[in-house]
Amino acid sequence: MDYFADVQISKQGNLQNRRKQVLTPTSHPVEVQHIPESEGREILEKLNLKSALSKERVKQEAAMCMGAVRQGSVGDMAEVVWKVVRRHLSFLDWMPRVRPNTLKSDIIAGITVGVMVIPQSMSYASIAGLDYVYGMYSAFVPTLVYALLGNSRQLAVGPVAMVSLLIEVGLRGRLTEDECPGWDPNSGRQQYEVCQEQYARLAFLTSLASGLIQFGAGVLNLGFLVSFLGHPVVSGFTSAAAIVIGLSQLKDWLGYPIAKSQFVHVTLYSTFSRITQTNPLNLGLGLIWFGILYAMRWVAGKYPKLKFMRPLGPLVTCVLGIGIMMGFPSLHKKCYDNEPDCDGWNISIVGAIPDGMPPFTLLPWNEMGRVIAPATSAALIGYMESIAIGRSLAAKHEYELPAGQELIALGAANVIGSMFSCYPVTGSFSRSAVNNSTGAQTQLSGLITSLVMLMTLGFLTPLFYYLPKFVLAAIVISSVTSLVAWQDAVHLWHVKKEDCFLWCFAFIATLFLGVEQGILFSVVASLVIIIHESVRPQISILWRLPGTEIYRNVKQENNGVFIKHVLVVRVGASMYFANVAYIREQLLNHILAFARHSEVKYVIMEMTPVISIDSTAIHALEGLLKDLRQKNITLAFATLGNRVEKTMRLAQLYEDIGAEWFHPRVHNAVLHCLKHELQSEGPEEMLLPGALPGLDEEPEAGNANGGDDGDLTTMPRSPRLRHEDTSDRQVYGVWAAPMRQMLNRSREGSRGGSRRPSEQSVSQQAPAPTITVDDNPPIGERRPSGSSLHQRRTSDAHGDGHASPLGSPGAAGGGPAPPSFPIPAVGSASSIGNASLPSRERDLGDRV
């Protein structure tokens, strides 16, 4: 119905044009090309939509599979096993597709990302509180594992700033006194500064736990859980975490130790309380190196031919820093207070980094309970970042990225990496963008990146001895500045205030309550908003677009008409125990509001958005049905879904309401309500002249010829209708013309000495013509005067003409009569589903 509504409105334009004719899906044919029936059946079988999922069906399919295995040959079984293995080992799929042109692109991209990740991995390891070499290990082993198992062709996996911060915050203070006896909580130093090996062991254990969580979630297909972290929450949390990360690197610029804290106010107080101890040369060099990185990134974005400068920025700054430190040894010479003649500048350098392959270690699984909280947060945030980047790149390159396999691949990378001294990793925004921009075509680029890291660990680590720490700090700060998305808050303020509130809440909570608490409270806030919107679904009032069979929300269409005595509402969400009380309350409120202007006899519930209904909602509908019946209000339903209808049938509610009150369209339901009203009320009361548009004056007590010949205009106006407005009289015109004909026929029969037939006999003997609405004429057309309209309707009532449908000019001048149909009795078999209507009326509905 929505499709045809859009087609009709777009073709007919404004209300003036829509009044000229009644549009239906068949009045303006649309060329439709159908899929062959055989292919349609195959689609149904593949989608499993033809039959409902049940335990019997699952058992039947399992039995069929086992039977096929027992009866199949060894080759068939090997083919099935090969498909399963190939689905989980992606290198068996992408390696045969490597060609010389893709090989060249992947090698260039892999080397570029490898050069970029060397200084980044060292910087991110310092954020996590680990030695620099552990960051390099984490850029080698997990990257290699993901290249073999992952499905994203451009995703660059390795250490990232956000997960590194989560590890440092989550493991803070988790070492026991026996594990770290030399640590004093009041000393201002962290445990990773005193007990580095024990702290690193906890980080590896966190990687193991995080990988197992991701692997298990992938097997159980639980990737949808990240949906509870909406974009406003993620953006606000990321922006605040980027500020925390940037502040943690100030110590390498200022030249004096700063207490590391996840609370921004603590870090700021510690920074400014010792601001007089700033090393001006160290700060100046840090700002210069940051400017170099920013300038290279800006040039790469401004000039496409120089885009290679962006990934080379960190390496170039590292080479320059190492060269300066080696050329001027006094820069990194340490001077103390008791050396007044020292010519050193106290600029810190990285120092010695172990070389060689990462050591293999087995971790105790029984201690994973100690790190389950940081492991869960790292697994959740890591997967969320990775799947967001991967899906974006997959959509750009037009290939599928199964979420379950991504979880399995990331989990395997973290589990295997934990055995080689690695901490949790995930996909990197910056490195994935560089990998894509440099032309990566397959996962081979990730394999090349891991080989670059392997060569660095084997031969190049001594070169980093003189690397100054202010260079690493500049790399980190340059990377996280782009993560502060304050523009999102401004945009959300203009789009939706609730989302802006979520962004601000996540941002403030992360800054002042801590990183883990910020995530927790942000998720809780998101769930609260989700629950609030779920328990308060939109209950829309629908009215009819003039000249169409379309019913739209009154807030969507300014030009519409209500049907007298019929209230049409749309329930905007599935009905379950949490929202059914609100839906019932809103329905009753709308009925009371509508009844102030027009008596409510029928309520039609449009159920398109309702895809499921539970037992509590069934009980509530039963109570609502009982209350409405006590008020002489009938409840009808339109566009009921299969699942909802099945539930209502099983609960016997379908039979209690009556099958005739369920319709496939709102228009059909409205027609049925109007026909039911014709049979329920006396025709004389409904057909008074006051109900006809254009007749504003009281007729006299006789007809124009001075006698009572049964003309309807001789009847006095009912007091109930004297004060009806024009719109109300227009609604009565829906059934005034056909009922006038039935009443006149009955009176003609009464002249022969018989009594006026009853309503039932009228419904059985006098078929009614098509129900017609006389909408207001378009602008520029003259409406007939009251007398001419009266004469036309009088002639129609005597059978000289007929009530012409909208858009049928000249029909009243002697054209062929429209198809007529009998009004079915209430509850009769012919009234159910409009089955007795002619095919044209059954397809298009009456002209209401």
Residue pairs with C-beta under 8 A, 6 or more apart in sequence:
1 550
1 639
1 665
1 666
4 24
4 25
4 550
5 545
5 548
5 550
5 552
7 28
7 30
8 18
8 23
8 28
8 548
8 550
9 18
9 545
9 550
11 23
11 28
12 18
12 23
12 547
15 546
15 547
15 559
16 778
16 779
17 778
18 545
18 546
18 547
18 548
19 546
19 547
19 775
19 776
19 777
19 778
19 806
20 547
20 778
20 806
20 807
21 27
21 547
21 806
21 807
22 547
22 548
22 549
22 805
22 806
22 807
22 847
23 547
23 548
23 549
24 549
24 844
24 845
26 843
26 844
35 43
44 50
51 57
68 76
69 77
69 80
85 92
86 92
86 93
87 405
88 149
88 405
88 408
89 148
89 149
90 148
90 149
90 150
90 151
90 405
90 409
90 443
91 147
91 148
91 149
91 443
94 153
94 442
94 443
94 444
95 444
97 442
98 106
98 442
98 444
102 441
102 442
102 444
103 444
105 438
105 439
105 440
105 441
105 445
106 439
106 440
106 441
106 442
106 444
106 445
106 448
107 444
107 445
107 448
108 438
108 439
109 434
109 435
109 438
109 439
109 440
109 445
109 448
110 435
110 440
110 444
110 445
110 446
110 447
110 448
110 449
110 451
110 452
111 448
111 449
111 452
112 308
112 311
112 312
112 434
112 435
112 438
113 156
113 311
113 431
113 434
113 435
113 438
113 445
113 449
114 448
114 449
114 450
114 451
114 452
114 453
114 456
115 311
115 312
115 315
115 452
116 311
116 312
116 314
116 315
116 430
116 431
116 434
117 139
117 156
117 158
117 159
117 428
117 431
117 449
117 453
118 136
118 139
118 314
118 315
118 318
118 452
118 453
118 456
119 314
119 315
119 317
119 318
119 467
119 471
119 472
119 475
120 139
120 158
120 159
120 314
120 428
120 430
120 431
120 475
120 479
121 132
121 135
121 136
121 138
121 139
121 158
121 159
121 453
122 132
122 135
122 136
122 350
122 464
122 467
122 472
123 135
123 472
123 473
123 475
123 476
123 479
124 135
124 159
124 160
124 161
124 164
124 476
125 131
125 132
125 133
125 134
125 135
125 136
125 138
125 159
125 164
125 423
126 132
126 135
126 472
127 161
127 164
127 165
127 168
127 245
127 248
127 249
127 476
128 134
128 135
128 159
128 164
128 165
128 167
128 168
128 203
128 423
129 167
129 168
129 171
129 190
129 192
129 193
129 199
129 203
130 192
130 196
130 199
130 200
130 203
130 423
131 196
131 200
131 353
132 350
132 353
132 464
133 353
133 354
133 457
133 461
134 200
134 203
134 421
134 422
134 423
135 159
136 353
136 453
136 456
136 457
136 461
137 358
137 417
137 420
137 421
137 422
137 457
138 158
138 159
138 417
138 422
138 423
138 425
139 158
139 159
139 425
139 449
139 450
139 453
140 358
140 450
140 453
140 454
140 457
141 358
141 413
141 416
141 417
141 420
141 422
141 450
142 157
142 158
142 413
142 414
142 416
142 417
142 422
142 425
143 156
143 157
143 158
143 413
143 425
143 446
143 449
143 450
143 453
144 446
144 447
144 450
145 409
145 412
145 413
145 416
145 417
146 155
146 157
146 409
146 410
146 413
146 443
146 446
147 443
147 444
147 446
147 447
147 450
148 443
148 447
149 405
149 408
149 409
149 412
149 413
150 157
150 405
150 406
150 409
150 410
150 413
150 443
150 446
151 390
151 400
151 401
151 402
151 405
151 406
151 409
152 389
152 390
152 393
152 394
152 401
152 406
152 427
152 443
153 393
153 397
153 399
153 440
153 441
153 442
153 443
153 445
154 393
154 397
154 432
154 435
154 436
154 440
154 445
155 386
155 389
155 390
155 393
155 427
155 432
155 435
155 446
156 427
156 428
156 431
156 432
156 434
156 435
156 446
156 449
157 386
157 410
157 413
157 425
157 426
157 427
157 428
157 446
158 425
158 428
158 431
158 449
159 423
159 425
159 428
160 382
160 385
160 425
160 426
160 427
160 428
160 429
161 241
161 242
161 245
161 476
161 479
161 480
161 483
162 238
162 241
162 245
162 381
162 385
163 378
163 381
163 382
163 424
163 425
163 426
164 423
165 241
165 244
165 245
165 248
165 262
165 515
166 374
166 377
166 378
166 381
166 515
166 516
167 203
167 206
167 374
167 378
167 423
167 424
168 192
168 260
169 262
169 374
169 514
169 515
169 516
170 206
170 371
170 373
170 374
170 375
170 377
170 378
170 516
171 191
171 192
171 199
171 202
171 203
171 206
171 371
171 374
172 190
172 191
172 262
173 185
173 191
174 191
174 202
174 370
174 371
175 183
175 191
175 195
175 198
175 199
175 202
179 195
179 198
180 191
180 194
180 195
180 198
180 199
182 194
182 195
183 189
183 191
183 194
183 195
188 259
190 260
191 198
191 199
192 199
192 200
200 421
201 363
202 370
202 371
203 423
204 361
204 363
204 418
204 421
204 422
204 423
205 363
205 364
205 367
205 368
205 370
205 371
205 418
206 371
206 374
206 375
206 378
206 423
206 424
207 375
207 414
207 415
207 417
207 418
207 422
207 423
207 424
207 425
208 363
208 365
208 368
208 414
208 415
208 418
208 419
209 368
209 371
209 372
209 375
210 375
210 376
210 378
210 379
210 382
210 411
210 414
210 424
211 379
211 410
211 411
211 412
211 413
211 414
211 415
211 416
211 417
211 418
211 424
212 368
212 411
212 415
213 375
213 376
213 379
213 411
214 379
214 382
214 383
214 407
214 408
214 410
214 411
214 414
215 407
215 408
215 411
215 412
215 415
216 222
216 411
217 223
217 225
217 379
217 383
217 407
217 411
218 404
218 405
218 406
218 407
218 408
218 409
218 411
219 404
219 408
221 404
222 407
223 383
223 387
223 403
223 404
223 406
223 407
225 380
226 380
226 383
226 384
226 387
228 523
228 526
228 527
228 530
229 380
229 384
229 522
229 523
229 526
230 499
230 502
230 526
231 488
231 499
232 488
232 492
232 499
232 500
232 502
232 503
232 506
233 502
233 503
233 506
233 522
233 523
233 525
233 526
234 384
234 506
235 485
235 488
235 503
235 506
236 488
236 489
236 502
236 503
236 504
236 505
236 506
236 507
236 510
236 522
237 506
237 507
237 510
237 518
237 519
237 522
238 483
238 485
239 483
239 484
239 485
239 486
239 488
239 507
240 264
240 506
240 507
240 508
240 509
240 510
240 511
240 518
241 483
241 510
241 515
241 518
242 480
242 481
242 483
242 484
243 264
243 480
243 484
243 511
244 262
244 264
244 267
244 510
244 511
244 515
245 476
245 480
246 476
246 477
246 480
246 481
247 264
247 267
247 268
247 271
248 258
248 260
248 267
249 472
249 473
249 476
249 477
250 258
250 271
250 473
251 257
251 258
252 282
252 286
252 348
252 469
252 470
252 472
252 473
253 282
253 283
253 286
253 287
253 470
253 473
253 474
254 271
254 275
254 277
254 278
254 279
254 282
254 283
255 277
255 278
255 279
255 282
255 283
255 346
255 347
255 348
256 274
256 277
256 278
256 279
258 267
258 270
258 271
258 274
259 266
259 267
259 270
260 267
261 267
261 270
262 514
262 515
263 511
263 512
263 513
263 514
264 511
264 512
265 512
279 345
279 346
279 347
281 331
281 345
281 347
282 345
282 346
282 347
282 470
285 347
285 468
285 470
286 470
286 473
286 474
289 317
289 320
289 321
289 470
289 471
289 474
290 474
290 477
290 478
292 313
292 316
292 317
292 320
293 313
293 314
293 317
293 474
293 475
293 478
294 478
296 309
296 310
296 312
296 313
296 316
297 309
297 310
297 313
297 478
299 306
299 309
300 306
300 307
300 308
300 309
300 310
300 313
301 307
301 310
307 437
308 438
310 434
310 437
311 434
311 438
313 478
314 475
317 471
317 474
317 475
318 464
318 467
318 471
320 471
321 466
321 467
321 468
321 470
321 471
322 463
322 464
322 466
322 467
322 468
324 331
324 468
325 331
325 332
325 347
325 349
325 466
325 467
325 468
326 466
330 343
330 344
330 345
331 344
331 345
331 347
331 468
332 344
332 345
332 346
332 347
332 348
332 349
332 466
332 468
333 342
333 343
333 344
333 345
333 346
334 344
334 346
335 342
335 343
335 344
335 345
335 346
336 342
347 468
347 469
347 470
348 468
348 469
348 470
349 465
349 466
349 467
349 468
349 469
350 464
350 465
350 466
350 467
350 468
350 469
350 472
351 465
352 462
352 465
353 461
353 462
353 464
353 465
354 461
355 457
355 458
355 459
355 461
355 462
356 457
356 458
357 454
357 457
357 458
358 420
358 421
358 422
358 457
359 420
359 421
360 419
360 420
361 419
361 420
361 421
362 419
363 418
363 419
368 375
373 516
374 516
375 424
377 516
377 519
378 424
379 414
379 424
380 519
381 426
381 519
382 410
382 424
382 425
382 426
382 427
383 406
383 407
383 410
383 426
385 426
385 427
385 429
386 406
386 410
386 426
386 427
387 401
387 403
387 406
389 427
389 428
389 429
389 432
390 401
390 406
390 427
391 401
393 432
393 436
394 400
394 401
396 436
410 426
413 425
414 422
414 424
414 425
417 423
417 425
430 479
430 482
435 445
435 446
488 503
489 500
489 503
489 504
489 507
492 499
492 500
492 503
493 500
498 529
502 522
502 525
502 526
502 529
505 521
505 522
505 525
506 518
506 521
506 522
506 525
509 517
509 518
509 521
509 522
510 517
510 518
510 519
510 522
511 518
513 521
531 578
534 573
534 578
534 579
535 578
535 579
535 582
536 579
536 582
537 571
537 572
537 573
537 579
537 582
537 583
537 609
538 570
538 572
538 573
539 569
539 570
539 571
539 572
539 583
539 586
539 587
539 590
540 553
540 554
540 555
540 569
540 570
540 572
541 553
541 554
541 567
541 568
541 569
541 590
542 551
542 552
542 553
542 554
542 568
542 569
542 570
542 606
542 666
543 551
543 552
543 554
543 557
543 560
543 561
543 562
543 563
543 568
544 550
544 551
544 560
544 561
544 562
544 563
544 667
544 670
544 848
545 551
545 552
545 557
545 559
545 560
546 559
546 560
546 561
546 775
546 776
547 775
547 806
547 807
549 665
549 667
549 844
549 845
549 848
550 667
551 568
551 606
551 666
551 667
551 670
552 560
553 570
554 560
561 727
561 730
561 731
562 594
562 598
562 727
562 731
563 670
563 673
563 674
563 731
563 734
563 848
564 598
564 728
564 731
564 732
564 734
565 598
565 599
565 600
565 601
565 602
565 673
565 677
566 600
566 601
566 602
566 603
566 604
566 670
566 673
566 674
567 590
567 591
567 594
567 600
567 602
567 603
567 604
568 604
568 606
568 666
568 669
568 670
569 587
569 590
569 603
569 604
569 605
569 606
570 605
570 606
570 607
570 608
570 609
571 583
571 605
571 606
571 607
571 609
571 610
572 609
573 579
573 609
573 610
574 609
574 610
574 611
574 612
574 613
575 583
575 610
575 612
575 613
575 614
575 617
575 620
575 621
576 612
576 613
576 614
576 616
576 617
577 614
577 616
577 617
580 616
580 617
580 620
581 620
583 620
584 620
584 623
584 624
587 603
587 605
587 624
588 627
591 600
591 603
591 633
594 600
598 728
600 633
601 632
601 633
601 634
601 673
601 677
602 633
602 634
602 635
602 636
602 673
602 676
602 677
603 628
603 633
603 634
603 635
603 636
604 636
604 637
604 638
604 666
604 669
604 670
604 673
605 635
605 636
605 637
605 638
606 638
606 639
606 666
607 637
607 638
607 639
607 640
607 641
607 644
608 639
608 641
610 641
610 644
611 641
611 643
611 644
612 643
612 644
612 647
613 643
613 644
613 647
613 648
614 647
615 651
618 647
618 648
618 651
618 653
621 648
621 653
622 653
622 656
624 635
625 635
625 653
625 656
625 657
628 634
628 635
634 661
634 673
634 676
635 657
635 661
636 661
636 662
636 663
636 669
636 672
636 673
637 657
637 661
637 662
637 663
637 669
638 662
638 663
638 664
638 665
638 666
638 668
638 669
639 664
639 665
639 666
640 648
640 662
645 654
645 662
648 654
649 655
654 662
658 827
659 832
659 833
660 672
660 827
660 831
660 832
660 833
661 669
661 672
662 833
663 669
663 672
663 833
663 834
665 845
667 845
667 848
668 834
668 845
670 848
671 771
671 834
671 845
671 846
671 848
672 831
672 834
674 734
674 735
674 771
674 848
675 823
675 824
675 831
676 826
677 735
678 686
678 735
678 739
678 823
679 759
679 763
679 823
679 825
679 826
680 826
682 759
683 739
683 742
683 743
683 759
683 762
684 715
684 743
685 718
685 720
686 732
686 735
686 736
686 739
687 712
687 715
687 736
687 739
687 740
687 743
688 715
688 716
688 717
688 718
688 721
689 695
689 699
689 712
689 713
689 715
689 717
690 717
690 718
690 721
690 722
690 724
690 729
691 721
691 724
691 729
691 732
691 733
691 736
692 729
692 732
692 733
692 736
692 789
692 790
692 793
693 726
693 729
693 730
693 733
693 774
693 789
694 783
694 784
694 785
694 786
694 789
694 790
695 713
695 786
695 789
695 790
696 786
697 786
698 716
698 717
699 713
699 714
699 715
699 716
699 717
700 714
701 714
701 716
702 708
702 714
703 709
703 711
703 713
703 714
708 714
710 744
710 747
710 748
710 751
711 794
711 797
712 740
712 743
712 744
712 794
712 797
713 790
713 794
721 728
721 729
721 732
724 732
730 773
730 774
730 775
730 776
733 772
733 773
733 774
734 771
734 772
734 773
734 848
735 771
736 793
737 769
737 772
737 793
737 796
737 797
737 803
738 768
738 769
738 770
738 771
738 772
738 803
739 768
740 793
740 796
740 797
741 766
741 768
741 769
741 796
741 797
741 799
742 762
742 766
742 768
744 797
744 798
745 762
745 766
746 756
746 757
746 762
746 766
747 756
749 756
749 757
750 756
757 765
760 825
763 822
763 823
763 824
763 825
764 822
764 825
767 820
767 821
767 822
767 823
768 820
768 821
768 822
768 823
769 802
769 803
769 817
769 818
769 820
770 803
770 805
770 818
770 819
770 820
770 821
770 841
770 846
770 847
771 846
771 847
771 848
772 803
772 804
772 805
772 806
772 847
773 806
773 847
773 848
774 806
775 806
776 783
777 783
783 789
784 792
792 801
792 812
795 801
795 812
796 802
796 803
796 812
801 811
801 812
801 813
801 814
802 811
802 812
802 817
802 818
803 812
804 810
804 811
804 812
804 815
804 818
805 811
805 818
805 847
806 847
808 815
811 818
819 838
819 840
819 841
821 836
821 837
821 838
821 841
822 830
822 836
824 830
824 831
824 836
825 831
829 835
830 836
834 841
834 842
835 842
